[in-house]
Amino acid sequence: MAQRRKTTIGRNPLDAVQDNRPAPERGPAAAREAADDTGAASRRVFEAWVAGTEETLRATFDAQNAALAAGLSIMDATADSQRRLVEEWRRAAEQAQQAALEAFRSSVRAAGRRE
């Protein structure tokens, strides 16, 4: 004779694993206590989030400040280099101007001697 298999069709499988202990009494005081515990846990989570977010903001601002300081250093170096270049150009222009004046004076002197 064929043996029938056990099946869970038509049955809730969780019924087999449910605890047969009676549920504890939960009155208004227990509900209030659970709500207080939940509120305290929520506050701790919020405070942890605030602290973490503040530290993240501080780290971000520190990184921004470092980037700005590095940018200013580059600008200072570039400006300093350009200032030196302009100074050399000014000196070269003054020398060229002086040479032009001396050439002009020499030409005037040479023209005066020919007369």
C-alpha positions as CSV (number, residue, x, y, z in Angstrom):
1,M,0.0,0.0,0.0
2,A,1.3,3.5,-0.9
3,Q,2.3,5.7,2.0
4,R,0.9,9.2,2.0
5,R,3.3,12.1,2.4
6,K,2.7,14.8,4.9
7,T,1.9,18.2,3.4
8,T,1.4,21.7,4.5
9,I,-1.3,22.5,2.0
10,G,-4.1,24.2,3.9
11,R,-2.0,24.8,7.0
12,N,0.1,27.7,8.2
13,P,3.7,26.4,8.5
14,L,4.3,28.9,11.3
15,D,1.8,27.1,13.5
16,A,4.3,24.3,13.9
17,V,7.0,26.6,15.3
18,Q,4.9,29.0,17.4
19,D,5.6,29.0,21.1
20,N,2.9,27.7,23.3
21,R,3.8,30.1,26.1
22,P,1.1,32.6,27.0
23,A,1.7,36.1,25.9
24,P,2.8,38.5,28.7
25,E,0.2,41.0,29.9
26,R,0.7,44.4,28.2
27,G,-1.0,47.1,30.0
28,P,-0.9,50.9,29.5
29,A,2.2,51.2,31.7
30,A,4.1,48.6,29.6
31,A,3.1,50.5,26.4
32,R,4.3,53.8,27.9
33,E,7.6,52.2,28.9
34,A,8.0,50.8,25.4
35,A,7.3,54.2,23.9
36,D,9.8,55.9,26.2
37,D,12.4,53.3,25.3
38,T,11.7,53.9,21.6
39,G,11.9,57.7,22.1
40,A,15.2,57.5,23.9
41,A,16.6,55.2,21.2
42,S,15.4,57.6,18.5
43,R,17.1,60.5,20.4
44,R,20.4,58.6,20.6
45,V,20.2,57.8,16.9
46,F,19.5,61.4,16.1
47,E,22.3,62.7,18.3
48,A,24.7,60.2,16.6
49,W,23.5,61.4,13.2
50,V,24.0,65.1,14.2
51,A,27.5,64.4,15.5
52,G,28.5,62.4,12.4
53,T,27.1,65.0,10.0
54,E,28.8,67.9,11.9
55,E,32.2,66.0,11.6
56,T,31.6,65.4,7.9
57,L,30.8,69.1,7.4
58,R,34.0,70.1,9.3
59,A,36.1,67.7,7.3
60,T,34.6,69.0,4.1
61,F,35.2,72.6,5.1
62,D,38.8,71.8,6.1
63,A,39.3,70.3,2.7
64,Q,37.8,73.3,1.0
65,N,40.0,75.7,3.0
66,A,43.1,73.6,2.1
67,A,42.2,73.8,-1.6
68,L,41.7,77.5,-1.4
69,A,45.0,78.0,0.4
70,A,46.8,75.9,-2.2
71,G,45.1,78.0,-5.0
72,L,46.2,81.2,-3.3
73,S,49.8,79.9,-3.1
74,I,49.7,79.1,-6.8
75,M,48.3,82.5,-7.6
76,D,51.0,84.2,-5.4
77,A,53.7,82.2,-7.2
78,T,52.2,83.1,-10.6
79,A,51.8,86.7,-9.7
80,D,55.3,86.9,-8.3
81,S,56.7,85.3,-11.5
82,Q,54.7,87.8,-13.6
83,R,55.9,90.7,-11.5
84,R,59.5,89.7,-12.0
85,L,58.9,89.3,-15.7
86,V,57.4,92.8,-15.9
87,E,60.3,94.2,-13.9
88,E,62.8,92.7,-16.3
89,W,60.8,94.1,-19.2
90,R,60.8,97.5,-17.6
91,R,64.6,97.4,-17.1
92,A,65.1,96.3,-20.7
93,A,62.9,99.1,-21.9
94,E,64.8,101.7,-19.8
95,Q,68.1,100.4,-21.3
96,A,66.6,100.6,-24.8
97,Q,65.4,104.2,-24.1
98,Q,68.8,105.2,-22.7
99,A,70.5,103.7,-25.8
100,A,68.0,105.6,-28.1
101,L,68.8,108.9,-26.3
102,E,72.5,108.3,-26.5
103,A,72.2,107.5,-30.2
104,F,70.1,110.6,-30.7
105,R,72.6,112.8,-28.9
106,S,75.5,111.2,-30.9
107,S,73.6,111.9,-34.1
108,V,73.0,115.5,-33.0
109,R,76.7,116.0,-32.1
110,A,77.8,114.4,-35.4
111,A,75.5,116.7,-37.3
112,G,76.8,119.7,-35.4
113,R,80.4,118.9,-36.2
114,R,79.7,118.7,-40.0
115,E,78.5,122.2,-40.3
